[in-house]
Amino acid sequence: MAIIHCVCENKIPVNEAHDQSILSSNIFVRLSEASNYSEFGEIEIIPGQIAEIKFRNLFDFPCKAFFSPQEVAIAVKELKLEKDRMLVLSSSWGNSFSKVPTSVKVSWSVFGLVDIENLPVWYVHFYGAITQCENGLFKPALLDYAVAFETFIESYLKERLTVRHGDTMSEYLLKKNMAS
């Protein structure tokens, strides 16, 4: 267990200190730490065609897919990322189509969340913000980060107030201060 020492002299215990990885500038480190499920695999695809990948398990919240073509430079992008599958679109670059073999092996990976009903509400919003940010949707990401922060603070205060004053008083204090 790690302890955060605040400038206000409070000591905050942290059970899982994985913030360093979530704040990493490396997208694979960040998503590996933030996600609670990922799948990896390899497909063979014909450039210019669409392929379907079915996941072994259902994602509750798929975040992002990554592709690495092997041996040949082709463009590969998910056309549709769903809970149980994704459609993959492939193409060659410019006029290099004649140099591309009939099929190309592509490694893929998908990061996301499963069992979100067992995760704190603030974490689902936080993960949504990460997803929005990674997909270039910065305004929705900012809103999700704000909601994640507010719901985290609410759950943190409720937990601490309940320990000190009981459930009824903590509910009263939170509702009274939310209205202000």
One Martini backbone bead per residue (centre of mass of N, CA, C, O) as a GRO file, in nm:
protein
  180
    1MET     BB    1   0.096   0.038   0.023
    2ALA     BB    2   0.036   0.362  -0.046
    3ILE     BB    3   0.136   0.707   0.041
    4ILE     BB    4  -0.006   1.022   0.049
    5HIS     BB    5   0.149   1.342   0.093
    6CYS     BB    6   0.013   1.620   0.192
    7VAL     BB    7   0.041   1.964   0.243
    8CYS     BB    8  -0.193   1.935   0.477
    9GLU     BB    9  -0.087   1.654   0.631
   10ASN     BB   10  -0.220   1.439   0.492
   11LYS     BB   11  -0.289   1.081   0.474
   12ILE     BB   12  -0.318   0.877   0.177
   13PRO     BB   13  -0.436   0.579   0.101
   14VAL     BB   14  -0.311   0.340  -0.155
   15ASN     BB   15  -0.367   0.037  -0.292
   16GLU     BB   16  -0.330   0.127  -0.610
   17ALA     BB   17  -0.030   0.237  -0.772
   18HIS     BB   18  -0.114   0.320  -1.116
   19ASP     BB   19  -0.076   0.619  -1.213
   20GLN     BB   20   0.189   0.619  -1.370
   21SER     BB   21   0.072   0.448  -1.610
   22ILE     BB   22  -0.181   0.621  -1.681
   23LEU     BB   23   0.021   0.884  -1.734
   24SER     BB   24   0.142   0.784  -1.972
   25SER     BB   25   0.254   0.849  -2.307
   26ASN     BB   26   0.205   0.554  -2.351
   27ILE     BB   27  -0.064   0.396  -2.479
   28PHE     BB   28  -0.009   0.098  -2.388
   29VAL     BB   29   0.035   0.153  -2.091
   30ARG     BB   30  -0.226   0.306  -2.031
   31LEU     BB   31  -0.433   0.086  -2.133
   32SER     BB   32  -0.328  -0.155  -1.969
   33GLU     BB   33  -0.397  -0.020  -1.691
   34ALA     BB   34  -0.702   0.077  -1.737
   35SER     BB   35  -0.765  -0.194  -1.828
   36ASN     BB   36  -0.943  -0.522  -1.768
   37TYR     BB   37  -0.927  -0.585  -2.090
   38SER     BB   38  -0.782  -0.800  -2.352
   39GLU     BB   39  -0.706  -0.853  -2.703
   40PHE     BB   40  -0.526  -1.087  -2.916
   41GLY     BB   41  -0.398  -1.120  -3.262
   42GLU     BB   42  -0.441  -1.286  -3.591
   43ILE     BB   43  -0.464  -1.200  -3.937
   44GLU     BB   44  -0.586  -1.256  -4.267
   45ILE     BB   45  -0.558  -1.012  -4.534
   46ILE     BB   46  -0.703  -0.846  -4.804
   47PRO     BB   47  -0.635  -0.592  -4.975
   48GLY     BB   48  -0.948  -0.410  -4.995
   49GLN     BB   49  -1.078  -0.555  -4.752
   50ILE     BB   50  -1.301  -0.715  -4.529
   51ALA     BB   51  -1.289  -0.806  -4.182
   52GLU     BB   52  -1.366  -1.041  -3.919
   53ILE     BB   53  -1.363  -1.012  -3.558
   54LYS     BB   54  -1.398  -1.239  -3.296
   55PHE     BB   55  -1.447  -1.248  -2.973
   56ARG     BB   56  -1.415  -1.442  -2.692
   57ASN     BB   57  -1.524  -1.191  -2.539
   58LEU     BB   58  -1.709  -0.956  -2.390
   59PHE     BB   59  -1.745  -0.623  -2.411
   60ASP     BB   60  -1.859  -0.338  -2.246
   61PHE     BB   61  -1.590  -0.143  -2.326
   62PRO     BB   62  -1.459  -0.052  -2.604
   63CYS     BB   63  -1.186   0.143  -2.708
   64LYS     BB   64  -0.924   0.018  -2.880
   65ALA     BB   65  -0.751  -0.040  -3.187
   66PHE     BB   66  -0.472  -0.237  -3.311
   67PHE     BB   67  -0.223  -0.243  -3.587
   68SER     BB   68   0.020  -0.491  -3.745
   69PRO     BB   69   0.174  -0.525  -4.014
   70GLN     BB   70   0.337  -0.784  -4.196
   71GLU     BB   71   0.609  -0.709  -4.424
   72VAL     BB   72   0.372  -0.501  -4.510
   73ALA     BB   73   0.253  -0.187  -4.621
   74ILE     BB   74  -0.057  -0.124  -4.474
   75ALA     BB   75  -0.386  -0.029  -4.430
   76VAL     BB   76  -0.540  -0.037  -4.095
   77LYS     BB   77  -0.891  -0.037  -3.983
   78GLU     BB   78  -1.152   0.017  -3.794
   79LEU     BB   79  -1.492   0.026  -3.876
   80LYS     BB   80  -1.608  -0.164  -3.631
   81LEU     BB   81  -1.660  -0.143  -3.273
   82GLU     BB   82  -1.758  -0.403  -3.068
   83LYS     BB   83  -1.830  -0.623  -2.814
   84ASP     BB   84  -1.788  -0.902  -3.018
   85ARG     BB   85  -1.663  -0.718  -3.260
   86MET     BB   86  -1.478  -0.649  -3.573
   87LEU     BB   87  -1.422  -0.436  -3.841
   88VAL     BB   88  -1.183  -0.461  -4.112
   89LEU     BB   89  -0.987  -0.231  -4.292
   90SER     BB   90  -0.813  -0.243  -4.612
   91SER     BB   91  -0.503  -0.105  -4.766
   92SER     BB   92  -0.314   0.047  -4.992
   93TRP     BB   93  -0.053   0.249  -5.100
   94GLY     BB   94  -0.144   0.398  -5.352
   95ASN     BB   95   0.060   0.244  -5.616
   96SER     BB   96   0.137  -0.039  -5.434
   97PHE     BB   97  -0.058  -0.280  -5.508
   98SER     BB   98   0.136  -0.466  -5.686
   99LYS     BB   99   0.331  -0.530  -5.419
  100VAL     BB  100   0.100  -0.683  -5.292
  101PRO     BB  101  -0.007  -0.941  -5.160
  102THR     BB  102  -0.292  -1.123  -5.135
  103SER     BB  103  -0.191  -1.161  -4.831
  104VAL     BB  104  -0.195  -1.037  -4.486
  105LYS     BB  105  -0.047  -1.016  -4.185
  106VAL     BB  106  -0.222  -0.920  -3.874
  107SER     BB  107  -0.185  -0.758  -3.588
  108TRP     BB  108  -0.394  -0.742  -3.287
  109SER     BB  109  -0.562  -0.503  -3.057
  110VAL     BB  110  -0.779  -0.482  -2.760
  111PHE     BB  111  -0.926  -0.242  -2.544
  112GLY     BB  112  -1.103  -0.268  -2.213
  113LEU     BB  113  -1.416  -0.343  -2.055
  114VAL     BB  114  -1.537  -0.543  -1.784
  115ASP     BB  115  -1.760  -0.557  -1.547
  116ILE     BB  116  -1.892  -0.260  -1.484
  117GLU     BB  117  -2.082  -0.324  -1.237
  118ASN     BB  118  -1.801  -0.357  -1.046
  119LEU     BB  119  -1.743  -0.064  -1.094
  120PRO     BB  120  -1.689   0.242  -1.046
  121VAL     BB  121  -1.837   0.510  -1.176
  122TRP     BB  122  -1.585   0.691  -1.205
  123TYR     BB  123  -1.420   0.484  -1.379
  124VAL     BB  124  -1.603   0.476  -1.626
  125HIS     BB  125  -1.568   0.778  -1.687
  126PHE     BB  126  -1.262   0.777  -1.705
  127TYR     BB  127  -1.248   0.574  -1.941
  128GLY     BB  128  -1.415   0.744  -2.132
  129ALA     BB  129  -1.210   0.974  -2.144
  130ILE     BB  130  -0.979   0.814  -2.260
  131THR     BB  131  -1.126   0.729  -2.515
  132GLN     BB  132  -1.192   1.009  -2.626
  133CYS     BB  133  -0.899   1.106  -2.640
  134GLU     BB  134  -0.785   0.877  -2.829
  135ASN     BB  135  -1.022   0.967  -3.052
  136GLY     BB  136  -1.022   1.301  -3.056
  137LEU     BB  137  -1.251   1.375  -2.822
  138PHE     BB  138  -1.206   1.642  -2.621
  139LYS     BB  139  -1.474   1.749  -2.507
  140PRO     BB  140  -1.592   1.480  -2.399
  141ALA     BB  141  -1.346   1.421  -2.223
  142LEU     BB  142  -1.372   1.661  -2.032
  143LEU     BB  143  -1.651   1.584  -1.923
  144ASP     BB  144  -1.571   1.302  -1.815
  145TYR     BB  145  -1.353   1.401  -1.621
  146ALA     BB  146  -1.543   1.575  -1.447
  147VAL     BB  147  -1.737   1.349  -1.363
  148ALA     BB  148  -1.525   1.164  -1.239
  149PHE     BB  149  -1.433   1.358  -1.020
  150GLU     BB  150  -1.706   1.404  -0.878
  151THR     BB  151  -1.768   1.099  -0.817
  152PHE     BB  152  -1.514   1.047  -0.655
  153ILE     BB  153  -1.556   1.255  -0.433
  154GLU     BB  154  -1.824   1.147  -0.335
  155SER     BB  155  -1.725   0.857  -0.258
  156TYR     BB  156  -1.501   0.946  -0.066
  157LEU     BB  157  -1.676   1.113   0.132
  158LYS     BB  158  -1.879   0.895   0.205
  159GLU     BB  159  -1.680   0.699   0.330
  160ARG     BB  160  -1.560   0.894   0.548
  161LEU     BB  161  -1.830   0.989   0.679
  162THR     BB  162  -1.938   0.711   0.761
  163VAL     BB  163  -1.714   0.640   0.959
  164ARG     BB  164  -1.760   0.901   1.145
  165HIS     BB  165  -2.117   0.944   1.122
  166GLY     BB  166  -2.260   0.771   0.936
  167ASP     BB  167  -2.501   0.725   0.698
  168THR     BB  168  -2.714   0.948   0.754
  169MET     BB  169  -2.518   1.190   0.789
  170SER     BB  170  -2.368   1.167   0.520
  171GLU     BB  171  -2.614   1.214   0.341
  172TYR     BB  172  -2.689   1.490   0.454
  173LEU     BB  173  -2.418   1.639   0.395
  174LEU     BB  174  -2.414   1.593   0.091
  175LYS     BB  175  -2.691   1.718   0.017
  176LYS     BB  176  -2.643   1.995   0.141
  177ASN     BB  177  -2.374   2.059  -0.037
  178MET     BB  178  -2.498   2.021  -0.323
  179ALA     BB  179  -2.711   2.259  -0.307
  180SER     BB  180  -2.485   2.498  -0.274
   0.00000   0.00000   0.00000
